[in-house]
Amino acid sequence: MSLVRLGRLGLKVPPGFCITASAFREHLEQNKLFARVKVAVNELAKTESQAKEKILSTIRQAIIEAPLAESLRHEIDEHYNKLAADFVAVRSSGTAEDLPGHSFAGQYDTYLGISNSNDCLDAVKKCWASLWTLRASEYREKNGFDHLTINMAVIVQSLIAADTSGVMFTVDPVKDSRSSIVIEACFGLGETLVSGKVTPDRFVVSKNRLKLLSSTISQKKVERIINRNSLVEEKIIPDERSSACCLDKKHVVKLAKIARKIETELDSPQDIEWAIHKNKIFLLQSRPITALPPEKSWEDRQIWCCNPAKEVMPDVATPITLSVIDAMLDALFNPLFHLMCMDRGSHPLYGLVAGRVYFNANPWGSILRNLHVTEKIDLMKGTGSHKALQKALEALQNASDEDLPDMKFNRLKFYLKIPLILIDSLGHTPEKGRRILAKVGAENEKWPRINPSSLTIQELTKYCREIMNDFNELLSHVLYLFSSISAILMLDMICDKWFPDGRAKSGKLLGGMGGMVDATAGLDIWRLASAAHSDNHVKGLILSDNDWNTIEGKLSQTESGREFLDHWNQFMLRHGHHCRAELELYNKRWSETPDYILKFIRSHMTQMGEVNPVQNFERAAEQRRQLEKQCRRQLKNPIKRLIFNHILIRAQTGSVFRENVKSEVIKLLTAKRKMLLEIGKRLRDKDVLENEDDVFFLRYEEIDPVVNNNAGFDIQKVVRTRRAEYDKNRSITPPDVVFGKFDPDTYTPETVDEQAEVLQGFGVSPGVATGKARVILRADTEEQLLAGEILVAPFTDPGWTPYFVPAAAIVMDEGGIFSHGSIVAREYGLPAVVNVGNATKIIKTGRKIQVDGNLGLVKILQ
C-alpha cells in the first residue's frame, strides 16, 4: 500500500505486483501446515532460547518444501512475464510491519537479482518462511504479538541496477530534530547499507530551506552490483573511489525535496528507501517511523559557554551586577544584530549556570549559519585542545533548525547594506577612536572627585542613574569597537595569506604598542618597585612585615617617603579601579586593597636585576617597528602595501582602543560601586539592610523603591534568600560548556589525561620560551610568580596583569585572540597559548615546559 501511495504522488516506483497475505494463508491451509505451526508455537513457548532455532528451521523448511497451488503458480508466472524485467527483487511485507511503537523493518528477508520465474516462485516461499526466523520470532514474543495472527505478503518488483542507493529519514532520529532530513547513501545496491556491511555517506539537510547543513563522507569498502553474468555480486571498491562522495549536492537536494513531499502527503515522519539509476531517482519503500523519542524542550537544545564571559565574570554573579549585564549586553549586541539585518527576538544572549554568567551559543550558531562563516573559516582551529569548546562548535555546525533561533535574517537587505557598512567603516578612523577615549576619559574624571559620604541618599541614587547614563553613552560606540576587532581579524588574515609565517608576524605587529592602560598597570607596579628599591629608607619600610596602612603613615614622615607616596597615589588614580573579575560590582578594587599591590611590589623588589619588563617592552616595540618595515619591503605590489598599511594602523589602534575603552567602563562601575556602598551603609543604619554589602544582592531597578520605602517585598528576606543561593553556588564548579540543563547533583567532571606531554592550544602571541611552570588558579591569592617562570592560569583579566611582569610566557585553559591575556602578552612580547583546556590540571608547578606561541603547542619537558 505504501508503494501504491508513492506512485499516486507521481514519484518513480519500480513496476511490480503484490502477492497478498491471503495467498500465504491459502498455502498453509492447502498443505495442512497450520496444525504443524501451532504445535511448533507451543513448543517454542516451553523451549530454552538455544534450542528454538531448530524448531523454527523445521517450520521454514516445511513452508519452502510445500508445493504451491497450480493456480497461484500460474498467476505469479503470468505477472512475472508481464513485468518483462531483466531482474526482480522479491521482498517480504509482513502485515504487522509498522505499528505505533513497533517496527518489523529488517526482520524479514529480501531476495535480489532474480532472473527467472522458477527462482521467483522459490523466493516467494522463502519470504513467507522468513516469518519464522529467530530474530522475527523473538521480536514478536518480546512485544506480545500472537505468532498465529501475523501474515506475510510478498512484493515482486523490477530491480533497479542502482549506481547509488540508500535510505533517508524525514526526521533526525539521533538528534531528535523534526526540521532535518537525514540521507544515507552507498555505491550500488542498498543491501550493503541496510545489512551494515558499509558505513554510508551521511547528509543532513534543512527541511524548510532544503539546504545542506552537513555531510560526512565515509570509506565504503564494498558494493553490490549486477555483473556481466547477470548475477548480484559483491565486489571490493578501489581505495581512491571508496573514500569519494557517492552522492552529489544536486541529488541530495532532490532527495530531500522528495522526502519532504512524502512526509507531508503521508502525514507522518517517514523512513524511505531509494535508488538512483542513470540520474533518475526511484522510490523503493516508505514506512512510518514509529519509535521517535519525545521532542526536546527548548532548554534541552541550548548550549551554554563560559568562554568568553569567564574573562570578566569568572565567579557567581550578584543580582546588582546581573542587572548591569542585562543593560550592557543589549547595548553591545543589539546594534550589531541591526547592522547584520537580524532580529534575535526574545532569545536570551546569556543564562546562569550555578549562578555564573554563561553565553548562549545558539544565537551565534544561527549567525554563523546565516552568514556562511563556517563554510569559509575553520573555526575549530581556535579551540586548541579544549574538548568542551570543540564539542560545542561541532554541535552548532551540525545543529538542526529547532536548535537555533530564527534570527529573521533579511539576506537581501544585508547584501544591499554591505556597501554602506564599508563606507561607514571608513569613518572609524584612529583619530575618531582617540576622540571617543578623550571625551569619555574627561567625563569620567568627575567621579573620583565626588565624596559619596557627603551626599544625601537621594543624591546617591541620582548619581547612580547618571553613571548608568554615562555607561550607556560609552556603549553607544560599540560599532567602532567591532570595527576595531574586525581590523585585527583582517590583519591576521592578510598576514597569513601574504607572508611566510604570517600568523606569527600578525602577533608581533600588535606588540609593544604602548598607551594600553591595562598593560601599563603591570609596568607601573614594576616602576613602583624600582623606585622603592632605589631608596634604602623606602626599601626598608616596604620590605617590612607591616601592612600598607602602617607603612603609609611612616612614609609620610620623610621626603623620600612622601615622594614614593606621590607615585603610589598616581598609580591608584590611574589603575586603582582594577581587580580580579572587575565587572562584578561586589568585588573590592585595588584602591580598596592596597596590600594586594604591596605584595607585588615586594616580590618585584626581590627580583631586581633578574628581569626588566620595561626593557622587554621597549624591545618588543622595536621589534614591531622593524617588522613593519620588513613587511612593507616584502610587499612589492603597491596596492597590497596600501591595504596592509591601512589595516595595520586600524588593527594597532583598535587593539589599544579595545583595552582602554574597557578600562573606562570599569572606572564607571567602580564609581557606581562607591555610591552603592554608601547607600548600603545608610540603609544598614536605618535597619533596612542587615549589612552594608547587602545592597549588592538587590537588582538595580530595586534600589529606588528600597530607598523610598515602597519596595513591595520583604527586603531582608529577599536578600537572605539570594545570599544563601549565592553561597551555595560558590561551592559548585560547573563545566566550561553545558549542553541543555545543568544538574550539579548528577554532573560528573570529565577525566583528564594527566600523563599528557604535549598540549595543543591556540597561539595568540608568537615566540618560544622554556622555563619552570607556575600554576596559579586565582589572582587574589598570596602566590607569586618568579622571574623567568611561565604563568599557567585558567584565564586572565586585568587583575592578573601584575603576574605578566616577571613571566617568560603565558599558558591559559581558556581564551581567544581578543582575550585580555592575549593582548597584554602581545604588548609585553611574551609567547602565549590559550584554549589548552586542562593545562592547570595537567601541568604541575615546578615542571619544566616549553611554550610555542607560533604553533600553539605546550610541551612538558620534565
C-alpha positions, 0 to 999 in steps of 0.5 A: 500500500505504501508503494501504491501511495508513492506512485499516486504522488507521481514519484518513480516506483519500480513496476511490480505486483503484490502477492497478498497475505491471503495467498500465504494463508491459502498455502498453509491451509492447502498443505495442512501446515497450520496444525504443524505451526501451532504445535511448533508455537507451543513448543517454542513457548516451553523451549530454552532460547538455544534450542528454538532455532531448530524448531523454527528451521523445521517450520521454514523448511516445511513452508519452502518444501510445500508445493504451491497451488497450480493456480497461484503458480500460474498467476505469479508466472503470468505477472512475472512475464508481464513485468518483462524485467531483466531482474526482480527483487522479491521482498517480504511485507509482513502485515504487522510491519509498522505499528505505533511503537513497533517496527518489523523493518529488517526482520524479514528477508529480501531476495535480489537479482532474480532472473527467472520465474522458477527462482521467483516462485522459490523466493516467494516461499522463502519470504513467507518462511522468513516469518519464522526466523529467530530474530522475527520470532523473538521480536514478536514474543518480546512485544506480545504479538500472537505468532498465529495472527501475523501474515506475510505478503510478498512484493515482486518488483523490477530491480533497479541496477542502482549506481547509488542507493540508500535510505533517508529519514524525514526526521533526525532520529539521533538528534531528535530534530523534526526540521532535518532530513537525514540521507544515507547513501552507498555505491550500488545496491542498498543491501550493503547499507541496510545489512551494515556491511558499509558505513554510508555517506551521511547528509543532513539537510534543512527541511524548510530551506532544503539546504545542506547543513552537513555531510560526512563522507565515509570509506565504503569498502564494498558494493553490490552490483549486477555483473556481466553474468547477470548475477548480484555480486559483491565486489571490493571498491578501489581505495581512491573511489571508496573514500569519494562522495557517492552522492552529489549536492544536486541529488541530495537536494532532490532527495530531500525535496522528495522526502519532504513531499512524502512526509507531508502527503503521508502525514507522518515522519517517514523512513524511505528507501531509494535508488538512483539509476542513470540520474533518475531517482526511484522510490523503493519503500516508505514506512512510518517511523514509529519509535521517535523519542519525545521532542526536546524542550527548548532548554534541552537544545541550548548550549551554554559557554563560559568562554568568553564571559569567564574573562570578566565574570569568572565567579557567581554573579550578584543580582546588582551586577546581573542587572548591569549585564542585562543593560550592557549586553543589549547595548553591545549586541543589539546594534550589531544584530541591526547592522547584520539585518537580524532580529534575535527576538526574545532569545536570551544572549546569556543564562546562569549556570550555578549562578555564573554568567554563561553565553548562549551559543545558539544565537551565534550558531544561527549567525554563523549559519546565516552568514556562511562563516563556517563554510569559509573559516575553520573555526575549530582551529581556535579551540586548541585542545579544549574538548568542551569548546570543540564539542560545542562548535561541532554541535552548532555546525551540525545543529538542526533548525529547532536548535537555533533561533530564527534570527529573521535574517533579511539576506537581501537587505544585508547584501544591499547594506554591505556597501554602506557598512564599508563606507561607514567603516571608513569613518572609524578612523584612529583619530575618531577612536582617540576622540571617543577615549578623550571625551569619555576619559574627561567625563569620567574624571568627575567621579573620583572627585565626588565624596559619596559620604557627603551626599544625601541618599537621594543624591546617591541614587541620582548619581547612580542613574547618571553613571548608568547614563554615562555607561550607556553613552560609552556603549553607544560606540560599540560599532567602532569597537567591532570595527576595531576587532574586525581590523585585527581579524583582517590583519591576521588574515592578510598576514597569513595569506601574504607572508611566510609565517604570517600568523606569527608576524600578525602577533608581533605587529600588535606588540609593544604598542604602548598607551594600553592602560591595562598593560601599563598597570603591570609596568607601573607596579614594576616602576613602583618597585624600582623606585622603592628599591632605589631608596634604602629608607623606602626599601626598608619600610616596604620590605617590612612585615607591616601592612600598607596602612602602617607603612603609609603613615611612616612614609609620610614622615620623610621626603623620600617617603612622601615622594614614593607616596606621590607615585603610589597615589598616581598609580591608584588614580590611574589603575586603582579601579582594577581587580580580579573579575572587575565587572562584578560590582561586589568585588573590592578594587585595588584602591580598596586593597592596597596590600594586594599591590604591596605584595607585588611590589615586594616580590618585584623588589626581590627580583631586581636585576633578574628581569626588566619588563620595561626593557622587554617592552621597549624591545618588543616595540622595536621589534614591531617597528622593524617588522613593519618595515620588513613587511612593507619591503616584502610587499612589492605590489603597491596596492597590497602595501596600501591595504596592509598599511591601512589595516595595520594602523586600524588593527594597532589602534583598535587593539589599544582602543579595545583595552582602554575603552574597557578600562573606562567602563570599569572606572564607571562601575567602580564609581557606581560601586562607591555610591552603592556602598554608601547607600548600603551603609545608610540603609544598614543604619536605618535597619533596612539592610542587615549589612552594608554589602547587602545592597549588592544582592538587590537588582538595580531597578530595586534600589529606588523603591528600597530607598523610598520605602515602597519596595513591595517585598520583604527586603531582608528576606529577599536578600537572605534568600539570594545570599544563601543561593549565592553561597551555595553556588560558590561551592559548585564548579560547573563545566566550561560548556553545558549542553541543555540543563545543568544538574550539579547533583548528577554532573560528573567532571570529565577525566583528564589525561594527566600523563599528557606531554604535549598540549595543543592550544591556540597561539595568540602571541608568537615566540618560544620560551622554556622555563619552570611552570607556575600554576596559579588558579586565582589572582587574589591569592598570596602566590607569586610568580618568579622571574623567568617562570611561565604563568599557567592560569585558567584565564586572565583579566586585568587583575592578573596583569601584575603576574605578566611582569616577571613571566617568560610566557603565558599558558591559559585553559581558556581564551581567544585572540581578543582575550585580555591575556592575549593582548597584554602578552602581545604588548609585553612580547611574551609567547602565549597559548590559550584554549589548552583546556586542562593545562592547570590540571595537567601541568604541575608547578615546578615542571619544566615546559616549553611554550610555542606561541607560533604553533600553539603547542605546550610541551612538558619537558620534565 
